[in-house]
Amino acid sequence: MRPIIGITSYVVPATWGVWKDLPSALVPHDYVEAVTLAGGRAVLLPPDDRDADVLRALDGLVLSGGPDVDPALYGAACGPLTEVRADRDAGELALLRAALAADLPVLGVCRGAQLLTVAAGGSLHQHLPDVLGHQLHRPGPGVYGEQVATFAAGSRIASLMGEDRTIHCFHHQGIADAGSLSVTGWAGDGLPETVEDPDRRFVLGVQWHPEYRRDQRLFGALVDAARTAMKESPTACADR
């Protein structure tokens, strides 16, 4: 049985065939393909803040990229360039908190890493060019910034990435304070790029987009952690 990995999704207008600007729940297929190649079974999770019961059917969770996390969640006023989606914040925080309580493996990508940070009591920079004086983390619309990261010795991310430390970023916000999480990776300008919770089975947040390269190091580690959790809780699998 393949581990079932939930991927949080956008709800945005989309156009295909005869349908134009139809509100749609979607994510870039790179996320799905990355999970599939890693040996998992991907399912999409639209925003839903009623409950987190869907986690009973999941073995792992991917918090996907997307719009900014509401600054009110970390006690700040909304900046002029901050764009929030309250539906995603509410639904994904409910999922995340329940996943952490259940020790479900979690991988946060870009916005997902920021959501992990906020849930851990941390805070964000709302517009990096105002802080760093450059736009290397988001060079232009639809253009990934390529950088070489540095990782803390002995960290999970260091063991996963190995010698290839190239990352592909697309974010205008960043981690200011990681809260209770450990910062284990940095861009060349010192901006945190990785957060981890070493006290949990698998909780990893990265500011870059590993799905862009369908990076099997990160998605493979998530699926492996999910598979291990399945073996430790065989009755949960039998109930499906």
N, C-alpha and C positions, 0 to 999 in steps of 0.2 A: 504494500500500500504506500503510495507516494504521500509525503507530508503535504497537508493543505495549507497554503500560504495566502492569507488575506492581504490585499493591496488596497489602501484607501484611494479614492478616486475623486476627480474633479466633477462638478456639474456645471457645464458651460454650453453655450449654443454651438452646434456642429452642423456641418453640411455634407451630405453624401447622396448620390443618386438624385432622386427627385425631391429630396427633403432638404430644406434650407433653414439654417438657424434654429434647429430643433433642440430644445434643452436636453442634454445628454450626459449620462454618467460615463466617464472615460478616463483612461490614462494612456500615455505613450506605450505602444506595444513592446518597447524595449524592456519595460518592467516585467511584463508577462513572459517574454522570451527568456529573460535572464533567470527567472524562477524555474521555468520549464527545463532549460539547459542544466540547471543545478540539480534536477531530479525532483522538483516539487510540482504541485498542482496549484496553479494560480486561480484565485477567485477575486472579483472586484467588489469593493465595499463602498457604496455611495454614502454620503453623509446621513447619519441617523442618530439622534441624541436620545431616543426613547429608552434604550438600554444597551447593554453590551453582550447580550445573550449569544450573539453569533460566535463569540470566542469559543464556545463549547464545541463548535464544529471545526475550529482551526488549530493548527499545530505551530503556526508562526505568523508574524504580522510585519508588513512593510508599510511604513508611513511615507507616502510619496511626496514629491515636491509640489509646489504650487504657490498660492498667494501668501501674503505676510500674516503672521500670527498677531492677533489683536494686542496692542501694547497694554491695554487695560488689564490683561491677564498677568502682567508683571509690574503693574502699578505706574505706568507711564501714559502720557498723553499721546494721541495719534499724530505723527509727523505728517508734513504735507505730501510726502511721496510714499506713504504707507497705504497699501491696499489690502483690506481684510475681507475674509469670508466667515461670518459668524457661524454659518451652518457647518463648515468644516471644523472650525475650532471646537464647537460643542460636541459634535459627533466623534471626532478623533480623540479628544481628551478623555471622553468616556471610555472609548476602546483602550486607549493607552493605559489609563489608570487601572482598569480591570486586568489588562494583560500583565502589567507589572505585579499586581497582587497575586496573579496566578503563576508568576515566573515563566510566562510564555516568551519564547525568543522574539526579539524585536530589532528590526533594522530601520533606522530613520534616515531618509535621504533628503538633503537640503532643508526644505521646510520641516521635514520630519525630524531632523537633528535639532532644529530650533524649537520644535514642539516638545521634544524630550527635555531640552534645557529649561524651558518655561515650567514644565511639569515638575522639574527637580528644584524649583525655586530660584532659577537663574533669570537673566535678563539679556536683551538683545540691543545691538546697535541698529537703528532704524534705517540708516542710509550710509553705506560704507565710504563712498567718495567724500562725505563730509568729515569722516574720521581719519581715513587713510590718505586722502588727497589723490586717489587714482581710481580707475575703473577696471582694474585687471581681473576682478572676480566676476564681472559681467561686462565684457568688452562692447557688446552691441546686441540688438535684437536677434535672438536665435543663434548667437555665437558663444560657444564655450570658451572660457579662459583656461589655457593650459599652464599648469604650474608644477613645480616639484616640491613636494611636502617633506617635512621632517617629523619623525614619529618617536615617541618616548620608548627607550629601551625596555624590553620586557612586557610591553603592552600588547593587548590582543591585536590591535591594528598593525603594529610593527611585524608581528609574526605572520599575519595574513598577507601583507603587501610585499614583503621580501625586498628584493633589490629594485624593483620597478616602483618608484614613488611618484610617478606622474599622475596628476589628477586633473579632472575637467570640471570647472566650476561655472555656475550661472546663478549668482545670488547677489542682491544689493543690500541685504541685511546680514548680520553676523552675530556671533556669540560675544557678549560683553562679560558676562559672569555665568559660569557653568553651574552654579548652585551646588547641589550635592554630587554631581557627576565629576568624573576626572577628565581633564583635557589631556589628550594623548597624541594629538597631531596638530601641526601648525603649517601655514603657508609661509612663503619667504618673507612676508612683511610682518610676521608674528601673529597673524589672525588665527584663532583656533579653527581647526578644520575637522577635528575628531573629538567626540566625547564618548565615554564608556562608563558603565556601572560594573566594576569588577566583582561586586558582591552578588550579582545575579547570573543566571545561566548564560544568557546572551542578550545584552542590551548595548547596542552600538549605534552611534549617530555620526554621519559624515556629511559635511557641507557640500561635497562634490557629487557628481552624478555617475555612480558606477554602472547604472543601467545603460548609459550611453555606449559603453564598450562591452556591455553584458558581462561584467566582471565576475567570473566564477569564484574568485577568491572570497569576495564578500557575500555574494548570494549563496555560494556553496557552503560557507560557514553557517549562514542562517539555516539552510535546509538541513545540514548535518545536526545542528543543535535541535531543530524540530524533530528530526528522526530519533535522536537520543531521548527526547522527551516522550515520544510515542512509546518507545521500548520500556520506559520507566512507568508509564501509565497505560498498560495494554487494555484495561477495561474501557478507557475513553474511546479507543479505536473500535472496540467491539460494539459500542453503543451506536455507531453511525449506521 
